[in-house]
Amino acid sequence: MNNLEKYKNKYQKYGTAYIKLEDGLFNPAEIKKLKKICSEVPKEHITVGDAGEMNYLNVGRFVIDKKNPELVNHKFSDPLIKIISKNEIKSKLSQILSIKNEEVIYRRVQFNEIGKNCFVGKHLDIDSNPDYLAACVIQLGDKFKGGMYRVFQKNNDFIDYLPEYGSLLISDCKYPHEVTKVDSGLRGSLVFFISTYSGENRRVI
């Protein structure tokens, strides 16, 4: 079984595939570039998330999805989207998600910066957009404690992932999840939401 099949199986069984940097879709140079862009993009403080969950974090926007996917902050979003849209990356993502390469659409892309005593509340990503398939979370912070990525299973149990620098989490948007409180340091992650639908956001307001 190759790595992609292994991650595909984990994703299907647990709603999440965790991929370390050494096995990942992005190389160290790309991770370094993404971290630099994310550190420089303008950020806003958020207390209520797109799915209505209670949050306490700073967010930098690259692609917003209020009505249709829309690039913002072009100085930062243009080079970042170029990196995550490489054909070999989309090809691997499509294999893990069991969709066609050309169907991979990034509807929302943002940087989440979570400091000490801050968190992301429990939520479902499909409450932001019912057409979201998976959230991809690249960990760009390397000196923090706490801040577990907690994915709730169908029996109300949960699995905790403590993401390492450069790792990639691929999380099924139909699984409830949260980021637990950060105890120390700064947890920074690039998050992009995959869909196969590029039309108007069909969220019921």
C-alpha positions as CSV (number, residue, x, y, z in Angstrom):
1,M,0.0,0.0,0.0
2,N,1.5,3.4,-1.0
3,N,1.2,6.4,1.3
4,L,-1.7,8.0,-0.6
5,E,-3.7,4.8,-0.2
6,K,-2.8,4.8,3.5
7,Y,-4.0,8.4,4.0
8,K,-7.1,7.8,1.9
9,N,-8.0,4.9,4.2
10,K,-7.4,6.9,7.4
11,Y,-9.5,9.8,6.0
12,Q,-12.4,7.4,5.1
13,K,-12.2,5.7,8.5
14,Y,-11.6,8.6,10.9
15,G,-12.6,11.7,8.9
16,T,-9.0,12.9,9.1
17,A,-5.6,12.1,7.6
18,Y,-2.5,13.4,9.3
19,I,0.6,13.7,7.1
20,K,4.0,14.7,8.5
21,L,6.3,17.1,6.6
22,E,8.6,14.3,5.5
23,D,5.7,12.5,3.9
24,G,3.8,15.5,2.9
25,L,2.5,17.2,-0.2
26,F,4.7,20.3,0.3
27,N,8.4,20.4,0.5
28,P,10.3,22.4,3.3
29,A,11.0,25.3,0.9
30,E,7.3,25.7,0.1
31,I,6.4,25.5,3.8
32,K,8.9,28.3,4.5
33,K,7.4,30.5,1.8
34,L,3.9,29.9,3.0
35,K,4.9,30.8,6.6
36,K,6.5,34.1,5.4
37,I,3.4,35.1,3.4
38,C,1.1,34.2,6.3
39,S,3.2,36.2,8.8
40,E,2.9,39.3,6.6
41,V,-0.8,39.1,5.5
42,P,-3.1,41.7,7.3
43,K,-5.1,40.0,10.1
44,E,-8.3,40.7,12.0
45,H,-9.4,39.5,15.4
46,I,-12.3,37.0,15.3
47,T,-14.6,36.0,18.1
48,V,-17.4,34.3,16.0
49,G,-16.4,31.9,13.2
50,D,-18.0,31.5,9.8
51,A,-20.0,28.5,11.1
52,G,-21.2,30.5,14.1
53,E,-18.8,28.9,16.6
54,M,-17.1,30.8,19.5
55,N,-13.5,31.7,18.6
56,Y,-10.7,33.7,19.9
57,L,-8.0,34.1,17.2
58,N,-6.5,36.3,14.5
59,V,-7.3,35.5,10.9
60,G,-5.5,36.5,7.6
61,R,-7.7,36.2,4.5
62,F,-6.6,35.0,1.1
63,V,-9.9,33.7,-0.4
64,I,-13.3,34.5,1.1
65,D,-16.5,32.6,0.4
66,K,-19.4,34.8,1.5
67,K,-21.3,34.5,-1.8
68,N,-18.7,33.2,-4.3
69,P,-15.0,32.4,-3.9
70,E,-13.2,35.8,-4.1
71,L,-9.4,36.5,-3.9
72,V,-8.5,39.2,-1.5
73,N,-5.2,40.8,-0.4
74,H,-3.7,40.0,-3.8
75,K,-0.2,40.9,-2.8
76,F,-0.2,37.9,-0.5
77,S,-2.9,35.7,-2.0
78,D,-1.5,35.5,-5.5
79,P,1.9,33.9,-4.6
80,L,0.3,31.7,-1.9
81,I,-2.4,30.3,-4.2
82,K,0.3,29.6,-6.8
83,I,2.0,27.3,-4.3
84,I,-1.0,25.4,-3.1
85,S,-2.4,25.1,-6.6
86,K,0.5,23.2,-8.2
87,N,-0.8,20.3,-10.3
88,E,1.1,17.6,-8.3
89,I,-0.4,18.8,-5.1
90,K,-4.0,18.9,-6.4
91,S,-3.4,15.5,-7.9
92,K,-2.4,13.9,-4.6
93,L,-5.3,15.7,-2.8
94,S,-7.8,14.4,-5.4
95,Q,-6.5,10.8,-4.9
96,I,-7.0,11.0,-1.1
97,L,-10.4,12.5,-1.5
98,S,-11.5,10.2,-4.3
99,I,-12.4,13.1,-6.7
100,K,-11.0,14.1,-10.0
101,N,-7.9,16.4,-10.2
102,E,-9.7,19.0,-12.2
103,E,-12.6,19.1,-9.6
104,V,-10.4,20.4,-6.8
105,I,-11.5,24.0,-6.0
106,Y,-10.3,26.1,-3.1
107,R,-13.4,28.0,-2.0
108,R,-11.9,29.6,1.1
109,V,-8.3,30.1,2.2
110,Q,-7.1,31.7,5.4
111,F,-4.4,31.9,8.0
112,N,-5.4,31.2,11.6
113,E,-3.2,32.6,14.4
114,I,-4.0,31.3,17.8
115,G,-2.1,32.6,20.9
116,K,-2.0,31.6,24.5
117,N,-5.5,30.9,26.1
118,C,-7.1,31.2,22.6
119,F,-9.0,28.5,20.7
120,V,-11.4,27.6,17.9
121,G,-14.8,26.3,19.1
122,K,-16.5,23.1,18.1
123,H,-18.2,23.4,14.7
124,L,-19.0,21.8,11.4
125,D,-17.4,23.3,8.3
126,I,-20.5,22.5,6.2
127,D,-22.4,25.1,8.3
128,S,-20.2,27.7,6.5
129,N,-20.8,26.1,3.1
130,P,-22.7,22.8,2.5
131,D,-20.5,22.1,-0.5
132,Y,-17.2,22.0,1.5
133,L,-15.7,18.5,1.2
134,A,-12.5,18.8,3.2
135,A,-10.4,21.3,5.2
136,C,-6.6,21.1,4.6
137,V,-4.6,22.5,7.6
138,I,-0.9,23.2,7.2
139,Q,0.8,23.8,10.5
140,L,3.2,26.7,10.3
141,G,3.7,27.2,14.1
142,D,6.6,25.3,15.7
143,K,6.8,26.5,19.3
144,F,3.5,26.1,21.1
145,K,1.8,23.8,23.6
146,G,-1.8,22.7,23.7
147,G,-3.9,23.6,20.6
148,M,-4.9,20.1,19.8
149,Y,-7.0,19.5,16.6
150,R,-9.8,17.5,18.0
151,V,-12.1,15.5,15.6
152,F,-15.3,14.1,17.0
153,Q,-16.3,10.6,15.8
154,K,-19.8,9.3,15.1
155,N,-19.9,7.7,18.6
156,N,-19.2,11.1,20.3
157,D,-15.7,9.9,21.0
158,F,-12.8,12.1,19.6
159,I,-9.3,11.8,18.3
160,D,-6.7,14.5,19.2
161,Y,-4.0,15.5,16.7
162,L,-1.1,17.6,17.9
163,P,0.2,19.0,14.6
164,E,3.9,19.4,14.1
165,Y,5.6,22.1,12.0
166,G,5.0,21.5,8.3
167,S,2.4,18.8,8.8
168,L,-0.9,18.6,6.8
169,L,-4.2,17.6,8.3
170,I,-7.0,16.7,5.8
171,S,-10.3,16.8,7.6
172,D,-13.7,15.8,6.4
173,C,-16.0,18.8,6.7
174,K,-18.9,16.6,7.9
175,Y,-17.0,15.8,11.1
176,P,-17.4,18.2,14.0
177,H,-14.0,19.5,15.3
178,E,-12.3,22.2,17.3
179,V,-8.9,23.5,18.3
180,T,-8.4,23.2,22.0
181,K,-7.0,26.1,24.1
182,V,-3.3,27.0,23.4
183,D,-1.4,26.8,26.6
184,S,1.7,28.7,25.4
185,G,3.4,30.0,22.3
186,L,1.7,30.8,19.0
187,R,-0.1,28.3,16.9
188,G,-0.3,29.3,13.2
189,S,-2.0,27.3,10.5
190,L,-2.9,27.8,6.8
191,V,-6.4,26.4,6.2
192,F,-8.0,25.9,2.8
193,F,-11.4,24.4,2.1
194,I,-11.8,22.0,-0.9
195,S,-15.0,21.7,-2.9
196,T,-16.0,20.5,-6.4
197,Y,-18.6,23.3,-6.8
198,S,-17.5,26.8,-7.8
199,G,-21.0,28.5,-7.9
200,E,-22.7,30.6,-5.4
201,N,-22.5,29.6,-1.7
202,R,-25.6,27.6,-1.0
203,R,-25.5,28.2,2.7
204,V,-28.9,28.8,4.2
205,I,-28.7,32.1,6.1
